[in-house]
């Protein structure tokens, strides 16, 4: 019985972890502004543009996204994103490709 419960829990956790596709969500909700740097948004995949922002700390960045900053409205264009998903999106966009 314990093995079955453990397997079920592992499948549930795996399914929920895979449910968020960071690249697809970036394309859907972030690329409109971050692909070209609309209104001062840091360009995606430009590590130098993200460096000063990352230096403020991930909590500060997630708070900025959640509350809005500059021309970016609260939650940007991702009304269904969680704080963890915003963090994943920031990490994705801030790395050079």
MOPAC internal coordinates of N, CA, C and O (Angstrom, degrees):
PM7 1SCF
backbone

  N    0.0000 0     0.00 0     0.00 0    0    0    0
  C    1.4387 1     0.00 0     0.00 0    1    0    0
  C    1.5289 1   111.13 1     0.00 0    2    1    0
  O    1.2310 1   120.30 1   137.38 1    3    2    1
  N    1.3425 1   117.03 1   -42.62 1    3    2    1
  C    1.4608 1   120.74 1  -179.87 1    5    3    2
  C    1.5302 1   110.65 1   -62.44 1    6    5    3
  O    1.2310 1   120.73 1   143.44 1    7    6    5
  N    1.3342 1   116.21 1   -36.56 1    7    6    5
  C    1.4682 1   119.38 1   179.75 1    9    7    6
  C    1.5238 1   110.47 1   -65.94 1   10    9    7
  O    1.2310 1   120.07 1   140.31 1   11   10    9
  N    1.2982 1   117.47 1   -39.69 1   11   10    9
  C    1.4597 1   121.84 1  -179.88 1   13   11   10
  C    1.5269 1   109.90 1   -65.63 1   14   13   11
  O    1.2310 1   120.54 1   134.76 1   15   14   13
  N    1.3388 1   116.58 1   -45.24 1   15   14   13
  C    1.4623 1   120.33 1   178.55 1   17   15   14
  C    1.5194 1   111.18 1   -63.43 1   18   17   15
  O    1.2310 1   120.45 1   139.16 1   19   18   17
  N    1.3209 1   116.75 1   -40.84 1   19   18   17
  C    1.4636 1   120.75 1   178.24 1   21   19   18
  C    1.5194 1   111.49 1   -63.50 1   22   21   19
  O    1.2310 1   120.47 1   137.37 1   23   22   21
  N    1.3120 1   116.70 1   -42.63 1   23   22   21
  C    1.4661 1   121.39 1   178.20 1   25   23   22
  C    1.5194 1   110.73 1   -64.80 1   26   25   23
  O    1.2310 1   119.96 1   137.51 1   27   26   25
  N    1.3143 1   117.67 1   -42.49 1   27   26   25
  C    1.4643 1   121.38 1   178.98 1   29   27   26
  C    1.5251 1   110.34 1   -63.07 1   30   29   27
  O    1.2310 1   120.21 1   137.12 1   31   30   29
  N    1.3222 1   117.21 1   -42.88 1   31   30   29
  C    1.4686 1   120.67 1   179.03 1   33   31   30
  C    1.5291 1   110.33 1   -63.79 1   34   33   31
  O    1.2310 1   120.21 1   138.96 1   35   34   33
  N    1.3275 1   117.20 1   -41.04 1   35   34   33
  C    1.4675 1   120.69 1   179.08 1   37   35   34
  C    1.5200 1   111.09 1   -64.06 1   38   37   35
  O    1.2310 1   120.18 1   139.43 1   39   38   37
  N    1.3164 1   117.27 1   -40.57 1   39   38   37
  C    1.4605 1   120.59 1   178.98 1   41   39   38
  C    1.5257 1   111.33 1   -66.30 1   42   41   39
  O    1.2310 1   120.30 1   140.27 1   43   42   41
  N    1.3159 1   117.03 1   -39.73 1   43   42   41
  C    1.4672 1   120.62 1   178.89 1   45   43   42
  C    1.5204 1   109.87 1   -65.00 1   46   45   43
  O    1.2310 1   119.87 1   134.08 1   47   46   45
  N    1.3284 1   117.85 1   -45.92 1   47   46   45
  C    1.4587 1   121.15 1  -179.44 1   49   47   46
  C    1.5186 1   110.87 1   -65.43 1   50   49   47
  O    1.2310 1   119.82 1   140.41 1   51   50   49
  N    1.3219 1   117.94 1   -39.59 1   51   50   49
  C    1.4596 1   121.35 1   178.32 1   53   51   50
  C    1.5152 1   110.23 1   -64.86 1   54   53   51
  O    1.2310 1   120.00 1   136.52 1   55   54   53
  N    1.3107 1   117.61 1   -43.48 1   55   54   53
  C    1.4584 1   121.16 1  -179.88 1   57   55   54
  C    1.5055 1   112.15 1   -63.13 1   58   57   55
  O    1.2310 1   119.81 1   137.36 1   59   58   57
  N    1.3285 1   117.98 1   -42.64 1   59   58   57
  C    1.4563 1   120.03 1  -178.94 1   61   59   58
  C    1.5139 1   110.98 1   -71.59 1   62   61   59
  O    1.2310 1   119.79 1   147.14 1   63   62   61
  N    1.3283 1   118.00 1   -32.86 1   63   62   61
  C    1.4577 1   120.32 1   178.62 1   65   63   62
  C    1.5212 1   110.41 1   -69.11 1   66   65   63
  O    1.2310 1   120.01 1   146.94 1   67   66   65
  N    1.3085 1   117.58 1   -33.06 1   67   66   65
  C    1.4569 1   120.88 1  -178.65 1   69   67   66
  C    1.5227 1   112.42 1   -85.76 1   70   69   67
  O    1.2310 1   119.98 1   169.19 1   71   70   69
  N    1.3071 1   117.65 1   -10.81 1   71   70   69
  C    1.4543 1   120.71 1  -177.15 1   73   71   70
  C    1.5302 1   111.47 1   -66.70 1   74   73   71
  O    1.2310 1   119.33 1   153.99 1   75   74   73
  N    1.3350 1   118.88 1   -26.01 1   75   74   73
  C    1.4591 1   121.89 1  -178.67 1   77   75   74
  C    1.5187 1   108.90 1   -97.92 1   78   77   75
  O    1.2310 1   120.65 1   -66.77 1   79   78   77
  N    1.3057 1   116.36 1   113.23 1   79   78   77
  C    1.4625 1   123.23 1   177.42 1   81   79   78
  C    1.5237 1   107.08 1  -101.40 1   82   81   79
  O    1.2310 1   120.52 1   -78.82 1   83   82   81
  N    1.3277 1   116.60 1   101.18 1   83   82   81
  C    1.4607 1   121.48 1  -173.09 1   85   83   82
  C    1.5296 1   111.88 1   -60.63 1   86   85   83
  O    1.2310 1   119.90 1   140.28 1   87   86   85
  N    1.3179 1   117.79 1   -39.72 1   87   86   85
  C    1.4698 1   119.64 1   179.96 1   89   87   86
  C    1.5256 1   111.34 1   -66.35 1   90   89   87
  O    1.2310 1   120.49 1   137.16 1   91   90   89
  N    1.3141 1   116.68 1   -42.84 1   91   90   89
  C    1.4661 1   120.16 1   178.69 1   93   91   90
  C    1.5287 1   110.95 1   -64.72 1   94   93   91
  O    1.2310 1   120.23 1   139.29 1   95   94   93
  N    1.3367 1   117.17 1   -40.71 1   95   94   93
  C    1.4635 1   120.26 1   179.72 1   97   95   94
  C    1.5248 1   110.17 1   -68.54 1   98   97   95
  O    1.2310 1   119.77 1   141.81 1   99   98   97
  N    1.3223 1   118.04 1   -38.19 1   99   98   97
  C    1.4712 1   120.78 1   174.90 1  101   99   98
  C    1.5267 1   109.51 1   -57.92 1  102  101   99
  O    1.2310 1   120.50 1   130.77 1  103  102  101
  N    1.3224 1   116.66 1   -49.23 1  103  102  101
  C    1.4663 1   120.70 1  -179.07 1  105  103  102
  C    1.5246 1   112.12 1   -61.95 1  106  105  103
  O    1.2310 1   120.50 1   144.28 1  107  106  105
  N    1.3140 1   116.65 1   -35.72 1  107  106  105
  C    1.4667 1   121.92 1  -178.27 1  109  107  106
  C    1.5226 1   112.25 1   -77.83 1  110  109  107
  O    1.2310 1   120.03 1   137.14 1  111  110  109
  N    1.3292 1   117.55 1   -42.86 1  111  110  109
  C    1.4604 1   119.80 1  -167.75 1  113  111  110
  C    1.5255 1   115.73 1  -116.19 1  114  113  111
  O    1.2310 1   119.46 1   159.11 1  115  114  113
  N    1.3107 1   118.64 1   -20.89 1  115  114  113
  C    1.4687 1   119.98 1  -171.73 1  117  115  114
  C    1.5237 1   113.66 1  -112.60 1  118  117  115
  O    1.2310 1   120.67 1   145.90 1  119  118  117
  N    1.3264 1   116.33 1   -34.10 1  119  118  117
  C    1.4669 1   120.35 1  -172.18 1  121  119  118
  C    1.5247 1   113.30 1   -60.20 1  122  121  119
  O    1.2310 1   120.12 1   149.05 1  123  122  121
  N    1.3268 1   117.37 1   -30.95 1  123  122  121
  C    1.4661 1   119.98 1  -177.44 1  125  123  122
  C    1.5261 1   111.09 1   -53.00 1  126  125  123
  O    1.2310 1   119.96 1   143.15 1  127  126  125
  N    1.3050 1   117.69 1   -36.85 1  127  126  125
  C    1.4696 1   120.93 1  -179.42 1  129  127  126
  C    1.5311 1   112.48 1  -106.92 1  130  129  127
  O    1.2310 1   120.30 1   137.98 1  131  130  129
  N    1.3229 1   117.02 1   -42.02 1  131  130  129
  C    1.4608 1   120.05 1  -172.82 1  133  131  130
  C    1.5259 1   113.92 1   -79.72 1  134  133  131
  O    1.2310 1   119.12 1   163.23 1  135  134  133
  N    1.3092 1   119.29 1   -16.77 1  135  134  133
  C    1.4704 1   120.21 1   178.39 1  137  135  134
  C    1.5263 1   111.06 1   -67.11 1  138  137  135
  O    1.2310 1   120.51 1   146.54 1  139  138  137
  N    1.3404 1   116.64 1   -33.46 1  139  138  137
  C    1.4704 1   119.84 1  -177.00 1  141  139  138
  C    1.5249 1   113.22 1  -122.24 1  142  141  139
  O    1.2310 1   119.55 1   178.38 1  143  142  141
  N    1.3107 1   118.47 1    -1.62 1  143  142  141
  C    1.4541 1   121.50 1   178.36 1  145  143  142
  C    1.5163 1   114.41 1    78.39 1  146  145  143
  O    1.2310 1   120.53 1  -138.14 1  147  146  145
  N    1.3205 1   116.59 1    41.86 1  147  146  145
  C    1.4609 1   121.97 1  -179.85 1  149  147  146
  C    1.5351 1   110.26 1   -58.74 1  150  149  147
  O    1.2310 1   120.41 1   -47.00 1  151  150  149
  N    1.3130 1   116.82 1   133.00 1  151  150  149
  C    1.4719 1   124.29 1   174.25 1  153  151  150
  C    1.5296 1   113.53 1    51.43 1  154  153  151
  O    1.2310 1   120.78 1  -142.34 1  155  154  153
  N    1.3127 1   116.12 1    37.66 1  155  154  153
  C    1.4609 1   120.41 1   176.97 1  157  155  154
  C    1.5145 1   115.50 1    85.55 1  158  157  155
  O    1.2310 1   120.01 1  -175.24 1  159  158  157
  N    1.3303 1   117.58 1     4.76 1  159  158  157
  C    1.4678 1   119.89 1   176.81 1  161  159  158
  C    1.5238 1   108.56 1   -63.76 1  162  161  159
  O    1.2310 1   119.73 1   -42.00 1  163  162  161
  N    1.3306 1   118.11 1   138.00 1  163  162  161
  C    1.4630 1   118.58 1   176.93 1  165  163  162
  C    1.5215 1   109.73 1   -65.51 1  166  165  163
  O    1.2310 1   120.70 1   -45.61 1  167  166  165
  N    1.3261 1   116.27 1   134.39 1  167  166  165
  C    1.4559 1   120.05 1  -179.18 1  169  167  166
  C    1.5258 1   110.14 1   -67.01 1  170  169  167
  O    1.2310 1   121.58 1   -41.35 1  171  170  169
  N    1.3070 1   114.58 1   138.65 1  171  170  169
  C    1.4614 1   120.52 1   176.90 1  173  171  170
  C    1.5191 1   109.22 1   -64.14 1  174  173  171
  O    1.2310 1   120.96 1   -38.63 1  175  174  173
  N    1.3073 1   115.77 1   141.37 1  175  174  173
  C    1.4608 1   125.20 1   175.30 1  177  175  174
  C    1.5287 1   113.11 1    70.01 1  178  177  175
  O    1.2310 1   120.42 1  -165.37 1  179  178  177
  N    1.3399 1   116.80 1    14.63 1  179  178  177
  C    1.4574 1   122.80 1   174.18 1  181  179  178
  C    1.5283 1   106.44 1  -106.14 1  182  181  179
  O    1.2310 1   121.19 1   -89.27 1  183  182  181
  N    1.3234 1   115.33 1    90.73 1  183  182  181
  C    1.4647 1   120.90 1  -173.48 1  185  183  182
  C    1.5307 1   111.94 1   -57.64 1  186  185  183
  O    1.2310 1   120.06 1   143.56 1  187  186  185
  N    1.3158 1   117.50 1   -36.44 1  187  186  185
  C    1.4716 1   120.71 1  -179.39 1  189  187  186
  C    1.5285 1   110.99 1   -64.92 1  190  189  187
  O    1.2310 1   120.31 1   142.06 1  191  190  189
  N    1.3180 1   117.01 1   -37.94 1  191  190  189
  C    1.4693 1   120.32 1   179.35 1  193  191  190
  C    1.5274 1   111.45 1   -67.23 1  194  193  191
  O    1.2310 1   120.50 1   149.34 1  195  194  193
  N    1.3058 1   116.65 1   -30.66 1  195  194  193
  C    1.4617 1   121.20 1  -177.86 1  197  195  194
  C    1.5221 1   113.10 1   -86.82 1  198  197  195
  O    1.2310 1   119.94 1   158.29 1  199  198  197
  N    1.3338 1   117.73 1   -21.71 1  199  198  197
  C    1.4690 1   121.16 1  -174.27 1  201  199  198
  C    1.5219 1   113.41 1   -51.97 1  202  201  199
  O    1.2310 1   118.48 1   127.66 1  203  202  201
  N    1.3426 1   120.49 1   -52.34 1  203  202  201
  C    1.4673 1   118.75 1  -179.02 1  205  203  202
  C    1.5299 1   112.77 1   -63.96 1  206  205  203
  O    1.2310 1   120.29 1   149.59 1  207  206  205
  N    1.2927 1   117.05 1   -30.41 1  207  206  205
  C    1.4644 1   120.14 1   178.56 1  209  207  206
  C    1.5203 1   110.69 1   -72.25 1  210  209  207
  O    1.2310 1   120.39 1   136.90 1  211  210  209
  N    1.3288 1   116.85 1   -43.10 1  211  210  209
  C    1.4605 1   120.75 1   178.31 1  213  211  210
  C    1.5225 1   111.05 1   -62.99 1  214  213  211
  O    1.2310 1   120.47 1   149.08 1  215  214  213
  N    1.3241 1   116.70 1   -30.92 1  215  214  213
  C    1.4601 1   120.84 1   179.81 1  217  215  214
  C    1.5254 1   112.12 1   -64.22 1  218  217  215
  O    1.2310 1   119.98 1   158.73 1  219  218  217
  N    1.3246 1   117.64 1   -21.27 1  219  218  217
  C    1.4662 1   120.52 1   178.46 1  221  219  218
  C    1.5236 1   111.78 1   -77.29 1  222  221  219
  O    1.2310 1   120.14 1   165.63 1  223  222  221
  N    1.3192 1   117.34 1   -14.37 1  223  222  221
  C    1.4565 1   121.99 1   179.51 1  225  223  222
  C    1.5204 1   112.07 1   103.37 1  226  225  223
  O    1.2310 1   121.24 1   -33.23 1  227  226  225
  N    1.3157 1   115.24 1   146.77 1  227  226  225
  C    1.4583 1   121.08 1  -177.24 1  229  227  226
  C    1.5308 1   111.59 1   -63.38 1  230  229  227
  O    1.2310 1   119.95 1   141.39 1  231  230  229
  N    1.3159 1   117.70 1   -38.61 1  231  230  229
  C    1.4774 1   119.75 1   179.69 1  233  231  230
  C    1.5184 1   110.71 1   -60.41 1  234  233  231
  O    1.2310 1   120.11 1   139.19 1  235  234  233
  N    1.3267 1   117.40 1   -40.81 1  235  234  233
  C    1.4625 1   121.70 1   178.79 1  237  235  234
  C    1.5285 1   110.28 1   -64.07 1  238  237  235
  O    1.2310 1   120.56 1   137.18 1  239  238  237
  N    1.3242 1   116.53 1   -42.82 1  239  238  237
  C    1.4717 1   120.02 1   179.63 1  241  239  238
  C    1.5208 1   111.62 1   -64.73 1  242  241  239
  O    1.2310 1   120.40 1   135.21 1  243  242  241
  N    1.3140 1   116.84 1   -44.79 1  243  242  241
  C    1.4665 1   120.24 1  -179.91 1  245  243  242
  C    1.5336 1   109.76 1   -63.96 1  246  245  243
  O    1.2310 1   120.28 1   140.67 1  247  246  245
  N    1.3229 1   117.07 1   -39.33 1  247  246  245
  C    1.4664 1   120.30 1   176.74 1  249  247  246
  C    1.5265 1   110.06 1   -62.93 1  250  249  247
  O    1.2310 1   119.87 1   137.84 1  251  250  249
  N    1.3251 1   117.86 1   -42.16 1  251  250  249
  C    1.4738 1   121.55 1   178.32 1  253  251  250
  C    1.5198 1   111.41 1   -59.42 1  254  253  251
  O    1.2310 1   121.01 1   136.71 1  255  254  253
  N    1.3310 1   115.66 1   -43.29 1  255  254  253
  C    1.4665 1   119.42 1   179.58 1  257  255  254
  C    1.5289 1   109.80 1   -66.09 1  258  257  255
  O    1.2310 1   120.63 1   133.42 1  259  258  257
  N    1.3067 1   116.40 1   -46.58 1  259  258  257
  C    1.4542 1   121.61 1  -176.81 1  261  259  258
  C    1.5271 1   112.09 1   -62.79 1  262  261  259
  O    1.2310 1   120.45 1   139.02 1  263  262  261
  N    1.3218 1   116.74 1   -40.98 1  263  262  261
  C    1.4597 1   121.02 1  -176.94 1  265  263  262
  C    1.5230 1   113.15 1   -91.83 1  266  265  263
  O    1.2310 1   120.54 1   163.80 1  267  266  265
  N    1.3277 1   116.56 1   -16.20 1  267  266  265
  C    1.4550 1   121.16 1  -175.82 1  269  267  266
  C    1.5142 1   110.36 1    92.55 1  270  269  267
  O    1.2310 1   120.99 1   -28.28 1  271  270  269
  N    1.3203 1   115.71 1   151.72 1  271  270  269
  C    1.4607 1   119.99 1   179.64 1  273  271  270
  C    1.5152 1   108.44 1  -155.67 1  274  273  271
  O    1.2310 1   120.59 1   -48.49 1  275  274  273
  N    1.3086 1   116.47 1   131.51 1  275  274  273
  C    1.4551 1   120.53 1  -179.53 1  277  275  274
  C    1.5208 1   109.77 1    58.86 1  278  277  275
  O    1.2310 1   120.94 1    52.20 1  279  278  277
  N    1.3273 1   115.80 1  -127.80 1  279  278  277
  C    1.4685 1   120.67 1  -179.29 1  281  279  278
  C    1.5281 1   112.83 1   -79.97 1  282  281  279
  O    1.2310 1   120.34 1   169.26 1  283  282  281
  N    1.3445 1   116.96 1   -10.74 1  283  282  281
  C    1.4689 1   119.72 1  -179.03 1  285  283  282
  C    1.5223 1   110.10 1   -81.43 1  286  285  283
  O    1.2310 1   120.47 1   -58.09 1  287  286  285
  N    1.3255 1   116.71 1   121.91 1  287  286  285
  C    1.4712 1   119.20 1   177.98 1  289  287  286
  C    1.5260 1   110.67 1   -71.74 1  290  289  287
  O    1.2310 1   119.89 1   -15.75 1  291  290  289
  N    1.3323 1   117.82 1   164.25 1  291  290  289
  C    1.4597 1   119.56 1   175.95 1  293  291  290
  C    1.5290 1   111.29 1   -51.37 1  294  293  291
  O    1.2310 1   121.49 1   -49.63 1  295  294  293
  N    1.3108 1   114.75 1   130.37 1  295  294  293
  C    1.4671 1   124.50 1  -179.35 1  297  295  294
  C    1.5264 1   112.72 1    68.72 1  298  297  295
  O    1.2310 1   119.79 1  -168.10 1  299  298  297
  N    1.3300 1   118.00 1    11.90 1  299  298  297
  C    1.4600 1   120.41 1   178.41 1  301  299  298
  C    1.5117 1   110.38 1    55.67 1  302  301  299
  O    1.2310 1   120.76 1    55.48 1  303  302  301
  N    1.2994 1   116.15 1  -124.52 1  303  302  301
  C    1.4671 1   121.43 1   176.34 1  305  303  302
  C    1.5229 1   110.96 1  -112.44 1  306  305  303
  O    1.2310 1   120.40 1  -156.37 1  307  306  305
  N    1.3354 1   116.85 1    23.63 1  307  306  305
  C    1.4648 1   121.18 1  -177.63 1  309  307  306
  C    1.5198 1   110.42 1  -125.26 1  310  309  307
  O    1.2310 1   121.07 1  -103.79 1  311  310  309
  N    1.3105 1   115.56 1    76.21 1  311  310  309
  C    1.4635 1   120.91 1  -177.00 1  313  311  310
  C    1.5209 1   113.30 1   -66.41 1  314  313  311
  O    1.2310 1   120.01 1   158.50 1  315  314  313
  N    1.3301 1   117.58 1   -21.50 1  315  314  313
  C    1.4622 1   120.33 1  -177.88 1  317  315  314
  C    1.5269 1   113.20 1  -100.19 1  318  317  315
  O    1.2310 1   119.49 1  -173.38 1  319  318  317
  N    1.3205 1   118.57 1     6.62 1  319  318  317
  C    1.4629 1   120.77 1  -179.00 1  321  319  318
  C    1.5245 1   111.39 1   -80.59 1  322  321  319
  O    1.2310 1   121.45 1   -37.04 1  323  322  321
  N    1.3168 1   114.83 1   142.96 1  323  322  321
  C    1.4624 1   121.97 1   174.84 1  325  323  322
  C    1.5283 1   108.44 1   -90.98 1  326  325  323
  O    1.2310 1   120.29 1    -9.28 1  327  326  325
  N    1.3051 1   117.05 1   170.72 1  327  326  325
  C    1.4624 1   121.36 1   176.59 1  329  327  326
  C    1.5264 1   110.57 1   -58.89 1  330  329  327
  O    1.2310 1   120.29 1   140.20 1  331  330  329
  N    1.3180 1   117.06 1   -39.80 1  331  330  329
  C    1.4629 1   121.25 1   179.42 1  333  331  330
  C    1.5270 1   110.83 1   -65.20 1  334  333  331
  O    1.2310 1   120.51 1   142.54 1  335  334  333
  N    1.3122 1   116.63 1   -37.46 1  335  334  333
  C    1.4609 1   120.24 1   178.71 1  337  335  334
  C    1.5256 1   110.99 1   -70.76 1  338  337  335
  O    1.2310 1   120.06 1   141.21 1  339  338  337
  N    1.3390 1   117.50 1   -38.79 1  339  338  337
  C    1.4631 1   119.58 1   174.91 1  341  339  338
  C    1.5241 1   110.20 1   -61.26 1  342  341  339
  O    1.2310 1   120.28 1   138.69 1  343  342  341
  N    1.3090 1   117.08 1   -41.31 1  343  342  341
  C    1.4649 1   120.53 1   177.78 1  345  343  342
  C    1.5282 1   110.54 1   -60.48 1  346  345  343
  O    1.2310 1   120.24 1   135.45 1  347  346  345
  N    1.3157 1   117.14 1   -44.55 1  347  346  345
  C    1.4663 1   120.84 1   178.51 1  349  347  346
  C    1.5322 1   110.78 1   -62.42 1  350  349  347
  O    1.2310 1   120.28 1   139.79 1  351  350  349
  N    1.3212 1   117.08 1   -40.21 1  351  350  349
  C    1.4653 1   120.81 1   178.51 1  353  351  350
  C    1.5218 1   111.41 1   -65.72 1  354  353  351
  O    1.2310 1   120.07 1   138.44 1  355  354  353
  N    1.3185 1   117.47 1   -41.56 1  355  354  353
  C    1.4665 1   121.13 1   178.21 1  357  355  354
  C    1.5251 1   110.00 1   -62.55 1  358  357  355
  O    1.2310 1   120.57 1   133.87 1  359  358  357
  N    1.3190 1   116.51 1   -46.13 1  359  358  357
  C    1.4705 1   120.04 1   178.60 1  361  359  358
  C    1.5248 1   110.60 1   -60.40 1  362  361  359
  O    1.2310 1   120.61 1   138.72 1  363  362  361
  N    1.3227 1   116.43 1   -41.28 1  363  362  361
  C    1.4706 1   121.71 1   179.93 1  365  363  362
  C    1.5214 1   110.22 1   -62.61 1  366  365  363
  O    1.2310 1   120.13 1   130.51 1  367  366  365
  N    1.3375 1   117.36 1   -49.49 1  367  366  365
  C    1.4645 1   120.92 1  -176.07 1  369  367  366
  C    1.5160 1   113.64 1   -71.67 1  370  369  367
  O    1.2310 1   120.10 1   154.44 1  371  370  369
  N    1.3226 1   117.42 1   -25.56 1  371  370  369
  C    1.4634 1   120.11 1  -173.64 1  373  371  370
  C    1.5105 1   114.57 1   -86.46 1  374  373  371
  O    1.2310 1   120.26 1   175.66 1  375  374  373
  N    1.3037 1   117.11 1    -4.34 1  375  374  373
  C    1.4680 1   120.55 1   179.08 1  377  375  374
  C    1.5327 1   110.43 1   -96.38 1  378  377  375
  O    1.2310 1   120.75 1   -42.04 1  379  378  377
  N    1.3171 1   116.16 1   137.96 1  379  378  377
  C    1.4629 1   120.13 1   178.12 1  381  379  378
  C    1.5172 1   109.35 1   -67.89 1  382  381  379
  O    1.2310 1   121.17 1   -36.99 1  383  382  381
  N    1.3151 1   115.36 1   143.01 1  383  382  381
  C    1.4760 1   120.25 1   176.49 1  385  383  382
  C    1.5043 1   109.75 1  -104.04 1  386  385  383
  O    1.2310 1   120.10 1   180.00 1  387  386  385

